[in-house]
Amino acid sequence: MNENDIKRKQAKLRLEMLEQELRTGRATLQDIENARKEYEALRDGKVIETPVAVVEPTSSVPTRKFDEQPVQLSDSTKLILDGLNKELNTLDTDKAALSNSLKTVPKDGNAKHITDQILNLRDQRANLMDTIRYVQVKGCLPSAPPVVEVNFESSLPKDKFTLDRMIKNLKINLSKWQDKRNAAKTLAKIQEYETKLAKGSIELETMIRLFQSL
């Protein structure tokens, strides 16, 4: 396979990827048209006039935006980011390997199964970058809404003395959980205490609301 064959294959791949990205709004009809002209020119042996490209600076900033300024990173937050960055490196390595494997596809072969995997890894990377940015800003992992028992409020005592004591105890527990979360050395422990904090905060709000209504 000579250099022109490789360029033609790369152009065909680029066209196929753009056609798939058009469905998700990541590419425009003009992108498709430009890629098709490039591929057809290479296929027919025509000379391609290379336009002056406007190079946009690459960035690791994800697609989602957060208004808050990044927090000062604690040791536990750095631990989370280290784990996420390792995942990111793995995705990049896998994506590079798949891209290189395209060179082994026959001239008229179908590379769709490879391009599908590349696009899937690309989506995973975008989502992972969103998570990394979230951690940088919030200082913790995004989590699913905590599950609180449906009958939690109905199970609470209706006298202020007992309820007040429960509120004070829960506030103490929340403080302890926050300290343990900050001191956690593993992702599992960090997530465990973040879940307890989220669930406990909702329960505390419910208890205070009930207390004020009595």
C-alpha positions in Angstrom: 0.0 0.0 0.0 1.6 3.3 -1.1 1.2 6.8 0.4 -1.8 7.7 -1.9 -3.7 4.6 -0.9 -3.2 5.5 2.8 -4.4 9.0 2.2 -7.4 7.7 0.2 -8.3 5.3 3.0 -8.0 8.1 5.6 -10.2 10.4 3.6 -12.8 7.6 3.2 -12.7 7.0 7.0 -13.0 10.8 7.7 -16.1 10.9 5.4 -17.7 7.9 7.1 -17.1 9.4 10.6 -18.5 12.7 9.6 -21.6 11.1 8.2 -22.2 9.4 11.5 -21.5 12.6 13.5 -24.0 14.4 11.3 -26.8 12.4 13.1 -25.7 13.7 16.5 -25.1 17.3 15.4 -21.3 17.1 15.6 -20.8 17.7 11.9 -22.5 19.9 9.3 -23.5 19.2 5.7 -20.7 21.5 4.6 -18.2 19.2 6.5 -19.7 16.2 4.7 -19.4 17.9 1.3 -15.8 19.0 1.9 -14.8 15.5 3.0 -16.6 13.9 0.0 -14.8 16.2 -2.4 -11.5 15.3 -0.8 -12.1 11.6 -1.0 -13.4 11.7 -4.6 -10.3 13.7 -5.7 -8.0 11.2 -4.1 -10.0 8.3 -5.6 -9.9 9.8 -9.1 -6.2 10.8 -8.8 -6.9 14.6 -8.9 -4.7 17.2 -7.3 -6.2 18.6 -4.1 -5.8 22.2 -3.4 -5.2 22.4 0.4 -7.1 25.3 1.9 -5.5 27.3 4.7 -6.9 25.8 7.8 -8.0 27.8 10.8 -6.3 26.0 13.6 -8.4 26.1 16.8 -6.4 25.6 20.0 -6.9 22.2 21.4 -8.2 22.0 25.0 -9.0 19.4 27.5 -12.0 21.4 28.7 -15.1 19.3 28.3 -18.4 20.2 26.5 -20.3 21.0 29.7 -19.7 24.3 31.4 -19.8 25.0 35.1 -20.1 28.6 36.4 -18.2 28.0 39.6 -14.5 28.6 40.0 -12.3 25.5 40.5 -12.0 24.6 44.2 -8.6 24.2 45.9 -7.9 20.5 45.5 -7.8 18.4 48.6 -5.8 15.2 48.8 -8.9 13.1 48.3 -9.9 15.2 45.2 -6.4 14.7 43.8 -6.8 11.0 44.3 -10.1 11.1 42.3 -8.5 13.0 39.5 -5.5 10.7 39.4 -7.9 7.8 38.8 -9.9 9.6 36.2 -6.7 10.6 34.3 -5.6 7.0 34.3 -8.9 6.1 32.7 -8.4 8.9 30.2 -4.9 7.6 29.2 -6.3 4.1 28.7 -9.0 5.5 26.4 -6.4 7.5 24.4 -4.2 4.4 24.1 -7.1 2.3 22.9 -8.2 4.9 20.4 -4.7 5.3 19.0 -4.4 1.6 18.6 -7.7 1.4 16.7 -6.6 4.3 14.5 -3.4 2.6 13.6 -5.2 -0.7 12.8 -7.0 1.1 10.0 -3.7 0.8 8.0 -4.2 -2.9 7.9 -7.6 -2.8 6.3 -7.6 -3.7 2.7 -7.9 -1.0 0.1 -11.6 -1.7 -0.6 -12.3 -3.2 2.8 -15.0 -2.1 5.2 -13.6 -0.3 8.2 -17.0 0.6 9.8 -16.5 -1.8 12.7 -13.3 0.1 13.6 -14.8 3.5 13.1 -17.7 2.6 15.3 -15.3 1.7 18.1 -13.4 4.9 17.6 -16.5 7.0 17.8 -17.6 5.1 20.9 -14.3 5.8 22.6 -14.6 9.4 21.5 -17.9 9.7 23.3 -16.5 8.0 26.4 -13.6 10.4 26.4 -16.0 13.4 26.2 -18.1 12.1 29.1 -14.9 11.5 31.1 -13.7 15.0 30.5 -17.0 16.3 31.7 -16.5 14.3 34.9 -12.9 15.6 35.3 -14.0 19.2 35.0 -16.9 18.6 37.4 -14.4 17.2 40.0 -12.1 20.2 39.4 -14.9 22.6 40.1 -17.0 20.8 42.7 -14.2 18.8 44.5 -16.2 15.6 44.3 -17.6 13.0 41.8 -21.0 13.6 40.3 -23.4 11.2 41.8 -26.9 9.9 41.2 -29.6 11.5 43.4 -29.6 9.8 46.8 -32.4 7.4 47.6 -34.4 8.2 50.6 -37.1 5.9 51.9 -40.5 6.9 50.7 -42.0 6.6 54.2 -39.1 8.4 55.9 -41.1 11.5 56.9 -44.1 9.4 58.1 -41.8 7.4 60.3 -40.5 10.4 62.2 -41.7 11.1 65.7 -44.3 13.9 66.1 -43.0 15.4 69.3 -40.5 18.2 69.2 -38.2 16.9 72.0 -37.5 13.6 70.3 -37.2 15.1 66.9 -34.9 17.8 68.1 -32.6 15.2 69.5 -32.6 13.3 66.2 -31.7 16.4 64.3 -28.8 17.1 66.6 -27.5 13.6 66.3 -27.8 13.7 62.5 -25.9 17.0 62.4 -23.1 15.3 64.4 -23.0 12.4 62.0 -22.9 14.6 59.0 -19.9 16.4 60.4 -18.2 13.1 61.1 -19.0 11.8 57.6 -17.6 15.0 56.1 -14.3 14.5 58.0 -14.1 10.9 57.0 -14.8 11.8 53.4 -12.0 14.3 53.4 -9.6 11.8 55.0 -10.6 8.9 52.7 -7.7 7.3 50.7 -9.7 5.3 48.2 -12.3 6.1 45.6 -14.7 3.5 47.2 -14.6 5.3 50.6 -14.9 8.7 49.1 -18.1 7.6 47.2 -19.4 5.8 50.3 -19.2 9.0 52.5 -20.5 11.2 49.7 -23.5 9.0 49.4 -24.1 9.2 53.2 -23.7 13.0 53.1 -26.1 13.4 50.3 -28.7 11.1 51.8 -28.2 12.6 55.3 -28.6 16.2 54.1 -32.0 15.4 52.5 -33.1 13.6 55.7 -32.0 16.6 57.8 -34.0 19.0 55.6 -37.1 16.8 56.0 -36.7 16.6 59.8 -36.2 20.3 60.1 -39.2 21.0 58.0 -41.3 18.7 60.1 -40.0 20.2 63.3 -40.9 23.7 62.2 -44.5 22.6 61.3 -45.1 21.1 64.8 
